[in-house]
Amino acid sequence: MLDQLEALYREALEALEGASDDEALRGWEREYIGRKGKVTLMVRRVGELPPEERPAFGRRANEIKRELQAAFEQRARQIEQEKLARELESGAIDVTLPGRPVQVGRLHPSTQTLRRIYDIWAEMGFQVYLSRDVEDDETNFTLLNIPPHHPARDMWDTFYTTRPGVLLRTHTSPGQIRAMREFAPEPIRVILPGMCYRYEQISARSEIQFYQVEGLAVGHNIRLTDLIGTMSDFVRRLFGPERKVRFRASYFPFTEPSLEVDLDCILCGGKGCSVCKHTGWLEIAGCGMVHPVVLRNGGYDPEEFTGFAFGMGPERITMLLYGIDDIRYFWGNDIRFLEQF
Amino acid sequence: MKVPLRWLKEYVDIDDIPLEELVRRLTFAGLEVAKVRYVGVPEPGGASGREPHLAWDREKLLVGAITEVRPHPNADRLVIAVVEYGGPEPEYCVTGAPNLFEYQGKGPLPQPLKAVLALEGAVVFDGHKNDGSLMKLRGRKIRGIYNRSMVCSERELGISDEHEGIIILDPDAPTGMPLQDYMGDIVLDLDLTPNMARCWSIVGVAREVAALFGRELRMPPDDFSPTGPPIEGQAAIRIEKPDLNPRFMLGLLRGVKIGPSPYWMQYRLRLAGMRPINNIVDSTNYVMLELGEPLHAFDYDTLYRRAGGKPPTIITRLPKPGEKLTTLDGEERELDPFTILVCDTAGPLSLAGIMGGLESEVEDTTTNVLLEAASWDFISIRRTMKAQKIDSEAAARFSRGVHPAIAERGLRRCLMLMQQTAGGEIASGVLDEYPRPAPTVEVDLPVGSVGRLLGVDFTAEQIVELLSGLEFRCEVKGDVIHVTVPDHRMDIGSGLIGQFDLIEEIARLYGYDRFEGTQIADELPPQRGNIVLERTEMVRDALVRAGLQEIITYRLTTPEREALLTPPGARSDWPDVEYVRLANPISRDKVVMRHTLLAGMLDVAASNLRYREHVAFFEVGKVFIPCDAPLPDEPLRLGIVMRGPRRPESWLGRPDDDASPMDFYDLKGVIESLVEQLHLPEVTYRPSEHSSFHPGRAAELNVSGRNVGVFGELHPLVCKAFDLGDMPVLAGEFDLETLIGLIPATYKMKPISRYEAIRQDIALIVDEAVPAAEVEAVIWEAGGQLLRGVRLFDVYRGDPIPPGKKNLAYTLMYQSYERTLTTKKASKVHAKIAKALERRLGAKIRA
């Protein structure tokens, strides 16, 4: 009977090899090691043996049962693994297909640039001061040392309103007067962002409406070298630490001395191209020491206080940063433009 | 201002200074070199290709001497010029130049005519094309005569457009000299700011150059010997408005012969951008360019005749009512009451300082010239120049300010040059009316004030050295420098302003590139922040997170455009107030400052529909509402516009691509998200019947009991007016200032329960008219402490729900902070809610 058992064992192992899926495996289990399986039944027949043979048969029968159980489990694991492997293989997708579209919101590029400007100046202690768009002639010009009929008025082409003496601000500089009158005699460090307006034909290079950011520092000890140091820091923070910055003489009625801030051309690296008009330099901001007349009009004694001021155009800066060649994109709001930023 | 370098070098030695350095220093000092023009000389680094450029070939473009002009055997309108140039044989040039015809057939000329000879192989501009194209001279027959070289016009050399005749150089031009060496030049084009009035002349620029490089300035000579009878008695001056005309001078030159001016003068005028006319007019223009004093030459005999055969009296005055003047350009001009005129007893002669009159101008027959040099109030000149729309070279200078002292120098220099170029006899003496002598400006400059402003300390010696270079006279008195301003400067004030003016000169001459930057050492002002800006940016961020794209539109529009927001015939709910209106609009679509963001935003939405079905925009910006104060209110608004399929199209197909059009509830979701992100308290929505919206699909947003805006589906007629297609357009406009004012400074976190929640559904049937918000309010009220969440998951109308009713289904969530809730406890609350709904809203509970 032991021989029969051994034969059955070999048959069961062979059959197990042939079971290649869950169903066959369960069938094998029923057939050999289940409650009514062949091996189980054979083992029960131990009583038919003479008593002296029983222990040996029993030992061997238990061994075989254990081994078949182990072989069964191993085979089951194997089949499961094969199944998973098959599933994974057939589950491959084309990873190069585009993803599900996500509808993202964005800020207008001018707002993005304004925020970069705010952030840099905020770290240097300059806070934002907001001022009005529709101004009076007095604040936009006269108090800034630009009396009526002064030739310097030619520097701004102005939109006037039908109300006499009321105009659309041509620059954010009138905000200087308003800030000074609000804060005098405290020291001041503010930037003044805002929309400005110029009477100009709209073209690739000029707009009738544009943002400007003005800056103003007033204190007991504000010097030209402070202006140069602070502006250089700002320009390098915005355009990169490797950029070259230069200052040259200019003229604005509300500052003296007045300077122009130039940045080495980002496009050609200073070799000369059409963007920098073949000079290798880009005008990036105007600045200077606050004119004593303006300080006085703002409520500060120019014998006691000094100050510096600067002004720049976020649209121009944005154009230089991203190689935008036409200012009309900004208020054109073409979605194909806006979604690039 | 165009500055030919050869001309500049007459007054200051700069031969040793490289061009690049000159350009750099001028630009740093505020005389921005906008352009450099190379005339006949090679451009360093090769031609930039921006403009047609020609370097004159030193071998093939030479000064030639025309020794004879022979007739052409086969053509009446051509001649043959015999040109010596130092070669073994003269060149024979066939030319049609009209200015050689008078010498035709006269045999060898007693004095040869100097001309520009181009030898075979020379490259010149094609004079017939005048489009900047170049040509190479090749030998060929012209009407049977072999020709290989030519005598050139200005156009062929790239000097000017002039092509009427050939250039006749001055007699002293050295025959055989390469043209490039004789008159090749470099012209600096300076962009001058309004404070640089003194640099609108070659001498003015030379003075700056001299100061920048520590050189000496040579003034042009103005010495002559007056041989004529005294001017007194031959003319007189009367100034009626000395404030407008501080100085007026006259000189007289008799017996001139009008003709072309010498070529050196013509050439310089050309390079400086002016057109040569004749020797007298050219002399006045030359002196204007040289010294900055615009001058005017009258035909003396015309004035004499107008005075009825008597010596004329020149009167400067304002116009009489109805007076007119025909200017040199042939225009008859109405005169404004503020326009200062130069007149005689018979009437106006010229627009003072701007343009001469036609009648008294110098003509070919003029023999006696009365020369005017004056100074004018620059503001008055500027007003007239604007009113008359004249931008003459004279007006450009006088409108920026010319010091009265220059009048005298200009008059003397011009009399000298006119005599040199036109002959005649200069009357002895000049007439000089100077009722408002310019005061000598003096400034006391404390040495310490320079360092205070600039951050770099200068010694008194350094300051004196820098300022002296610009002819400021300096006298050191202890810690103060007493500075006397030279009499060509009108831009230096007195007192503290004068000090700033001088400090700028010091910094400019020292060079801004030599200042080292410093950090601000001054005390930091109080840091207050800007709450309006911070919260505006919060709103922007919240909307970006909600998936909206920010746009920025024009703040200028038209009332007609905004009127399209109200359907035809409807009563508008937009505020009925005036507009801030432009007095000088530049285009018809931008004439007033907007009252609302929506019109501009809808235009942007419409224009984008060409590229995108789906748009979701917001804008934050001001609108402008006139009020009693002189300046308008400028309230900040928030606008939202959405339209198009809910989800973009993709390869995934449904259900990912929900192509159904966005509706009211898409916009409502955005508003709810905004309100939530800003933590606005007590938010409610009420139906609105605003005229711009669909009457049943608009809501008013209320925060803490205040109406902060309206939103909803735009009225179909408004969509149509803005050309927005068929899909519903969702829009809203909000009073941003009020809204951000209601944002709480901070808020408290809500505790999160550690215990299990129990969810129970409730479905109820109510009248259509009962708003969902009311149902929810009743649920919350009845739910008490344990109710933690209310979520509407279905709205159903139709069978078996009776008409006029709707079925609302909610999932309610119950949870305790203290313990795990029993179903029994939750059901008790649930029942209480059901009862409240039945009692308060007449709801029929279904489950």
Boltz contact constraints between the chains, C-beta under 6 A:
constraints:
  - contact:
      token1: [A, 100]
      token2: [B, 656]
      max_distance: 6.0
  - contact:
      token1: [A, 101]
      token2: [B, 648]
      max_distance: 6.0
  - contact:
      token1: [A, 101]
      token2: [B, 650]
      max_distance: 6.0
  - contact:
      token1: [A, 103]
      token2: [B, 547]
      max_distance: 6.0
  - contact:
      token1: [A, 105]
      token2: [B, 544]
      max_distance: 6.0
  - contact:
      token1: [A, 105]
      token2: [B, 547]
      max_distance: 6.0
  - contact:
      token1: [A, 105]
      token2: [B, 548]
      max_distance: 6.0
  - contact:
      token1: [A, 105]
      token2: [B, 549]
      max_distance: 6.0
  - contact:
      token1: [A, 106]
      token2: [B, 549]
      max_distance: 6.0
  - contact:
      token1: [A, 107]
      token2: [B, 550]
      max_distance: 6.0
  - contact:
      token1: [A, 108]
      token2: [B, 550]
      max_distance: 6.0
  - contact:
      token1: [A, 108]
      token2: [B, 552]
      max_distance: 6.0
  - contact:
      token1: [A, 110]
      token2: [B, 552]
      max_distance: 6.0
  - contact:
      token1: [A, 125]
      token2: [B, 524]
      max_distance: 6.0
  - contact:
      token1: [A, 127]
      token2: [B, 530]
      max_distance: 6.0
  - contact:
      token1: [A, 128]
      token2: [B, 530]
      max_distance: 6.0
  - contact:
      token1: [A, 128]
      token2: [B, 533]
      max_distance: 6.0
  - contact:
      token1: [A, 132]
      token2: [B, 634]
      max_distance: 6.0
  - contact:
      token1: [A, 134]
      token2: [B, 580]
      max_distance: 6.0
  - contact:
      token1: [A, 134]
      token2: [B, 631]
      max_distance: 6.0
  - contact:
      token1: [A, 134]
      token2: [B, 632]
      max_distance: 6.0
  - contact:
      token1: [A, 149]
      token2: [B, 379]
      max_distance: 6.0
  - contact:
      token1: [A, 149]
      token2: [B, 382]
      max_distance: 6.0
  - contact:
      token1: [A, 149]
      token2: [B, 383]
      max_distance: 6.0
  - contact:
      token1: [A, 151]
      token2: [B, 194]
      max_distance: 6.0
  - contact:
      token1: [A, 151]
      token2: [B, 382]
      max_distance: 6.0
  - contact:
      token1: [A, 151]
      token2: [B, 400]
      max_distance: 6.0
  - contact:
      token1: [A, 152]
      token2: [B, 194]
      max_distance: 6.0
  - contact:
      token1: [A, 159]
      token2: [B, 582]
      max_distance: 6.0
  - contact:
      token1: [A, 160]
      token2: [B, 583]
      max_distance: 6.0
  - contact:
      token1: [A, 160]
      token2: [B, 584]
      max_distance: 6.0
  - contact:
      token1: [A, 161]
      token2: [B, 580]
      max_distance: 6.0
  - contact:
      token1: [A, 161]
      token2: [B, 583]
      max_distance: 6.0
  - contact:
      token1: [A, 162]
      token2: [B, 581]
      max_distance: 6.0
  - contact:
      token1: [A, 162]
      token2: [B, 583]
      max_distance: 6.0
  - contact:
      token1: [A, 186]
      token2: [B, 525]
      max_distance: 6.0
  - contact:
      token1: [A, 187]
      token2: [B, 523]
      max_distance: 6.0
  - contact:
      token1: [A, 187]
      token2: [B, 525]
      max_distance: 6.0
  - contact:
      token1: [A, 188]
      token2: [B, 525]
      max_distance: 6.0
  - contact:
      token1: [A, 189]
      token2: [B, 525]
      max_distance: 6.0
  - contact:
      token1: [A, 199]
      token2: [B, 586]
      max_distance: 6.0
  - contact:
      token1: [A, 209]
      token2: [B, 554]
      max_distance: 6.0
  - contact:
      token1: [A, 219]
      token2: [B, 522]
      max_distance: 6.0
  - contact:
      token1: [A, 221]
      token2: [B, 522]
      max_distance: 6.0
  - contact:
      token1: [A, 222]
      token2: [B, 522]
      max_distance: 6.0
  - contact:
      token1: [A, 223]
      token2: [B, 455]
      max_distance: 6.0
  - contact:
      token1: [A, 224]
      token2: [B, 454]
      max_distance: 6.0
  - contact:
      token1: [A, 224]
      token2: [B, 455]
      max_distance: 6.0
  - contact:
      token1: [A, 225]
      token2: [B, 455]
      max_distance: 6.0
  - contact:
      token1: [A, 225]
      token2: [B, 515]
      max_distance: 6.0
  - contact:
      token1: [A, 225]
      token2: [B, 517]
      max_distance: 6.0
  - contact:
      token1: [A, 225]
      token2: [B, 518]
      max_distance: 6.0
  - contact:
      token1: [A, 226]
      token2: [B, 518]
      max_distance: 6.0
  - contact:
      token1: [A, 226]
      token2: [B, 520]
      max_distance: 6.0
  - contact:
      token1: [A, 228]
      token2: [B, 515]
      max_distance: 6.0
  - contact:
      token1: [A, 228]
      token2: [B, 517]
      max_distance: 6.0
  - contact:
      token1: [A, 229]
      token2: [B, 517]
      max_distance: 6.0
  - contact:
      token1: [A, 229]
      token2: [B, 518]
      max_distance: 6.0
  - contact:
      token1: [A, 229]
      token2: [B, 519]
      max_distance: 6.0
  - contact:
      token1: [A, 232]
      token2: [B, 517]
      max_distance: 6.0
  - contact:
      token1: [A, 247]
      token2: [B, 512]
      max_distance: 6.0
  - contact:
      token1: [A, 248]
      token2: [B, 27]
      max_distance: 6.0
  - contact:
      token1: [A, 248]
      token2: [B, 28]
      max_distance: 6.0
  - contact:
      token1: [A, 248]
      token2: [B, 512]
      max_distance: 6.0
  - contact:
      token1: [A, 249]
      token2: [B, 29]
      max_distance: 6.0
  - contact:
      token1: [A, 249]
      token2: [B, 30]
      max_distance: 6.0
  - contact:
      token1: [A, 249]
      token2: [B, 508]
      max_distance: 6.0
  - contact:
      token1: [A, 251]
      token2: [B, 193]
      max_distance: 6.0
  - contact:
      token1: [A, 251]
      token2: [B, 195]
      max_distance: 6.0
  - contact:
      token1: [A, 256]
      token2: [B, 500]
      max_distance: 6.0
  - contact:
      token1: [A, 256]
      token2: [B, 504]
      max_distance: 6.0
  - contact:
      token1: [A, 257]
      token2: [B, 504]
      max_distance: 6.0
  - contact:
      token1: [A, 257]
      token2: [B, 507]
      max_distance: 6.0
  - contact:
      token1: [A, 289]
      token2: [B, 453]
      max_distance: 6.0
  - contact:
      token1: [A, 292]
      token2: [B, 496]
      max_distance: 6.0
  - contact:
      token1: [A, 292]
      token2: [B, 497]
      max_distance: 6.0
  - contact:
      token1: [A, 292]
      token2: [B, 500]
      max_distance: 6.0
  - contact:
      token1: [A, 302]
      token2: [B, 496]
      max_distance: 6.0
  - contact:
      token1: [A, 306]
      token2: [B, 453]
      max_distance: 6.0
  - contact:
      token1: [A, 331]
      token2: [B, 554]
      max_distance: 6.0
  - contact:
      token1: [A, 333]
      token2: [B, 551]
      max_distance: 6.0
  - contact:
      token1: [A, 333]
      token2: [B, 604]
      max_distance: 6.0
  - contact:
      token1: [A, 335]
      token2: [B, 608]
      max_distance: 6.0
  - contact:
      token1: [A, 335]
      token2: [B, 612]
      max_distance: 6.0
  - contact:
      token1: [A, 336]
      token2: [B, 611]
      max_distance: 6.0
  - contact:
      token1: [A, 338]
      token2: [B, 549]
      max_distance: 6.0
